Amino acid sequence: MSRATDHTEAAGDGAAAARPGPPHYRVEPGSPIRLADVDPDETGGGKGRKRIDEELAEQRRRIAKLQARLYAERRQALLVILQAMDTGGKDGTVKHVFRGVNPQGCDVHPFKAPTEEELAHDFLWRVHPKVPAKGMIGIFNRSHYEDVLIARVKSLVPEAVWRPRYEIINQFEAALANDGVTILKFYLHISKDEQKRRLEARIENPEKRWKFSPDDLKERQHWDDYLVAYEDVLNNCSTAHAPWHVVPANAKRYRNLVVARTIADTLEALDPRYPAADPDIDSARIEE
């Protein structure tokens, strides 16, 4: 696997690059990857649970502080895209990474199967209105990439339709970036064995049974096809303005830490500033 630049070594300890990210998780444009070469069990050198929890709490604090500045400034936006196999942890990542942020400055949009109205338009028609406004963090739980993943694997459209969508997506994301939207894309990488354990846990836990669907088993039969489709997405659509990150996700705590740290570093690089106060504020008097 051709891995991404090790930002810790390249930028110095704790430095924030223009598009920061943990060592080797970012997919560099023009450097093809193979998901078979990525260990989904990786946990960052064997960090213990306590240390990971402490680091995650610190990254959450960073995100909350930087989000407050982003929201007040209202000049930039951050779009976080989460993709994964079924049970890959998209919901859990949203829950644990964004704990403590101001809900007024954060929007979460799950992209389910398109409606009849959405299918009557181009595949990006339903996506553009969900892009975060200036000052906001937007989170896509699944995204426009479903139209080159499930549409491909399930043969919902022919290859002549889905293959050109890679370039259409790249152009769409470039337009967003040019308009002040910073894009971070995460593929949460789990193993097939881990998916089996998580599906069994849903069946066995009364509080999680509502999450289980027989369709999960049908989708699991296409595991290898989805891996190929995801590799093509990562290799065709990781760009300087909208990079993909392949996050080892068998260990949920470490997954959350990697995503949180990448988001915090990116917000810090954006360096949002509080607006200047009203020039007359020093002379303001609050009446009794």
LINKAZI-V269183 format. One record per backbone hydrogen bond with DSSP energy under -0.5 kcal/mol. CO is the residue of the C=O (numbers start at 1). NH is the residue of the N-H. E is the energy in kcal/mol with one decimal. If there is no record, write none. Layout:
CO|NH|E  CO|NH|E
This chain:
1|3|-0.8  5|7|-1.2  5|24|-0.7  6|10|-2.5  7|11|-2.5  8|12|-0.9  12|15|-2.0  15|17|-0.6  17|20|-0.9  22|25|-1.4  22|26|-0.6  24|4|-0.6  25|246|-2.6  26|28|-0.7  28|31|-2.1  30|32|-0.6  32|2|-1.5  34|37|-1.8  35|38|-1.7  37|39|-0.6  38|40|-0.8  39|42|-1.5  40|250|-2.2  40|251|-0.6  43|47|-1.1  48|52|-2.4  49|53|-2.6  50|54|-2.2  51|55|-2.5  52|56|-2.7  53|57|-2.2  54|58|-1.8  55|59|-2.3  56|60|-2.5  57|61|-1.9  58|62|-2.1  59|63|-2.6  60|64|-2.6  61|65|-2.3  62|66|-2.6  63|67|-2.8  64|68|-1.8  65|69|-1.4  66|70|-2.5  67|71|-2.8  68|72|-1.9  69|73|-2.5  70|74|-2.3  76|135|-4.3  77|182|-2.9  78|80|-0.5  78|138|-3.1  79|81|-0.5  79|184|-2.8  80|140|-3.0  81|186|-3.2  82|142|-2.3  83|188|-2.6  85|88|-2.2  89|93|-2.3  90|94|-2.1  91|95|-2.4  92|96|-2.5  93|97|-2.7  94|98|-1.5  98|101|-1.7  101|103|-0.6  102|105|-2.0  103|106|-1.3  105|137|-2.1  107|139|-2.7  109|141|-2.0  110|112|-0.9  115|119|-2.4  116|120|-1.1  118|121|-1.5  122|125|-1.9  124|127|-0.9  124|128|-1.9  125|129|-0.6  127|130|-2.0  128|131|-1.6  133|136|-2.2  136|78|-2.1  136|138|-0.5  137|107|-2.5  138|80|-3.2  139|109|-3.1  139|141|-0.7  140|82|-2.7  140|142|-1.0  141|111|-2.1  143|146|-1.8  144|147|-1.5  145|148|-1.9  146|149|-0.8  146|150|-0.5  146|151|-1.9  149|153|-3.1  150|154|-2.5  151|156|-1.6  151|157|-1.3  152|155|-1.1  158|161|-2.0  158|162|-2.0  159|163|-2.4  162|165|-0.9  163|166|-1.5  164|168|-1.7  165|169|-3.0  166|170|-2.3  167|171|-2.4  168|172|-2.4  169|173|-2.9  170|174|-2.0  171|175|-2.2  172|176|-1.9  173|177|-2.5  174|178|-2.3  175|179|-0.8  176|179|-0.8  176|181|-2.2  177|180|-1.7  180|77|-2.1  180|182|-0.7  182|79|-3.3  183|243|-0.5  184|81|-3.0  185|245|-2.0  186|83|-2.6  186|188|-0.7  187|189|-0.8  187|247|-2.7  188|85|-0.6  188|190|-0.7  189|249|-2.8  191|195|-2.0  192|196|-2.0  193|197|-2.0  194|198|-2.2  195|199|-2.5  196|200|-2.4  197|201|-2.0  198|202|-1.7  199|203|-1.7  200|204|-2.2  201|205|-2.1  204|206|-0.7  205|208|-2.1  205|209|-1.0  208|211|-1.8  209|212|-1.5  213|216|-2.1  213|217|-0.6  214|217|-0.8  214|218|-1.3  215|219|-2.7  216|220|-1.8  217|221|-1.0  218|221|-0.5  219|222|-1.8  220|223|-1.7  222|226|-2.5  223|227|-2.2  224|228|-1.9  225|229|-2.2  226|230|-3.0  227|231|-2.5  228|232|-2.0  229|233|-2.0  230|234|-2.9  231|235|-2.4  232|236|-1.9  233|237|-2.3  234|238|-0.6  237|239|-0.8  241|183|-0.8  242|239|-1.2  243|185|-1.9  244|27|-3.1  245|187|-3.1  245|247|-0.8  246|248|-0.6  247|189|-2.8  250|252|-0.8  251|255|-2.4  252|256|-2.4  253|257|-2.1  254|258|-2.6  255|259|-2.2  256|260|-2.6  257|261|-2.8  258|262|-2.1  259|263|-2.3  260|264|-2.8  261|265|-2.6  262|266|-2.1  263|267|-2.6  264|268|-2.3  265|269|-2.0  266|270|-1.8  267|271|-1.2  267|272|-0.6  278|281|-2.2  280|283|-1.0  281|284|-1.3  285|287|-0.7
